[in-house]
């Protein structure tokens, strides 16, 4: 269901994908967020070259407002409660500012942890000749 706002001269309809994209961009802008978790279908779409900015966002809109679920991957060492609060605040503020839609809930689901890749060190023992 799209977000609909009735105005004096007509109405404004905002597609769910637009709201989901705003949420996804706001969430990934937070330090400690490695990315969104879109599941198998989202992963296949990205392999095929289609980048979905709403990946990892589940959205429900009703007469009370928007209920948002974000599925995220965080960086190793991130303090999850602090990052989750920051994401909730930024997503809510971004959506309300850009769309005037009431955001009732922003639920955070941590789906994984991104570990730093091991680097090839020059100081590895080499074979002696």
Buried (B, 14 or more C-beta within 10 A) or exposed (E): EEBEEEEEEEEEEBEBBBBBBBBBBBBBEBEBBBBBBBEEEBEEBEEEEEEBBBBBBBBBBEEEBBBBBBBBBBBEEBEEEEBBEBBBEBBBEBBBEEBEBBBBEBEBEBBEEBEEEEEEEEEEEEEEE
